[in-house]
Amino acid sequence: MPTPTTIKIPEKLKSRIAALAKAAGKTAHAFMLDALESQADFAEQRKKFVATARSAEQEVAAYGLVHDADEVFAYMKAKAAGKKARRPKTVHL
C-alpha cells in the first residue's frame, strides 16, 4: 500500500513538472513517481556496476591477469564485422 509523503519543491520546478506531465499525458504525481523510480533504478544499477568493478580490481590485484584493451577492441570489431579473429592474449601485470 502506498505511503503518503510530502516533498517541497521550488515553484519553478513544479511548473516545469506540470507542463511536462501534461505533455506526456500524465498527472504530475505519476510523472514524479516515474522520475523517482527511474532514479532509484539508476542508483541500483550504478551500485552493482561499482561492486563489479571493485571485484574485478581485486581479482587483477590477486592474479595480475589482464587483457590489452586495444587488442580486445580490435578482436570485437573483427568479430562484429564477421571476420575471423584471434582472441587477445592474457598478460601479467
C-alpha positions in Angstrom: 0.0 0.0 0.0 1.4 3.4 -0.9 2.7 5.6 1.9 1.9 9.3 1.7 4.8 11.6 1.9 5.5 15.3 1.4 8.1 16.9 -0.8 8.7 20.6 -1.0 9.9 21.7 -4.5 10.6 25.2 -5.9 7.7 26.7 -7.7 9.7 26.9 -11.0 10.3 23.1 -10.9 6.7 22.5 -10.0 5.6 24.4 -13.1 8.1 22.5 -15.3 6.9 19.2 -14.0 3.2 20.2 -14.5 3.9 21.1 -18.1 6.0 18.1 -18.9 3.5 15.8 -17.2 0.6 17.3 -19.2 2.6 16.9 -22.5 3.2 13.2 -21.6 -0.5 12.7 -20.8 0.2 12.0 -17.1 -0.6 13.7 -13.8 2.2 15.5 -12.1 2.0 12.8 -9.4 2.6 10.0 -11.9 5.4 11.9 -13.6 7.2 12.4 -10.3 6.7 8.7 -9.4 8.2 7.7 -12.7 11.1 10.0 -12.2 11.8 8.7 -8.7 11.6 5.1 -9.8 14.0 5.8 -12.7 16.5 7.4 -10.4 16.2 4.5 -7.9 16.8 2.0 -10.7 19.8 4.1 -11.9 21.3 4.2 -8.4 20.9 0.4 -8.0 22.5 -0.2 -11.4 25.4 2.1 -10.6 25.8 0.3 -7.2 26.0 -3.1 -9.0 28.4 -1.6 -11.6 30.8 -0.3 -8.9 30.6 -3.6 -7.0 31.6 -5.5 -10.1 34.4 -3.1 -10.9 35.8 -3.4 -7.4 35.6 -7.2 -7.6 37.5 -7.1 -10.9 40.1 -4.8 -9.4 40.6 -7.2 -6.5 40.9 -10.1 -9.0 43.5 -8.3 -11.0 45.4 -7.5 -7.8 45.3 -11.1 -6.7 46.2 -12.8 -10.0 47.7 -10.0 -12.2 46.0 -11.2 -15.3 44.6 -8.7 -17.8 43.9 -8.2 -21.5 45.3 -5.3 -23.6 42.3 -3.0 -24.3 43.4 -2.3 -27.9 43.6 -6.0 -28.6 40.2 -6.6 -27.1 38.6 -3.8 -29.2 40.3 -5.0 -32.4 39.0 -8.5 -31.6 35.5 -7.3 -31.0 35.5 -5.1 -34.2 36.6 -8.0 -36.3 34.1 -10.4 -34.8 31.3 -7.8 -35.3 32.3 -7.5 -38.9 32.1 -11.3 -39.3 35.8 -11.7 -39.7 38.0 -14.4 -38.1 40.0 -13.0 -35.2 42.4 -14.4 -32.8 41.5 -14.0 -29.2 43.5 -11.4 -27.2 46.2 -13.0 -25.1 46.1 -12.7 -21.3 49.1 -10.8 -19.9 50.5 -10.5 -16.4 50.9 -7.1 -14.9 
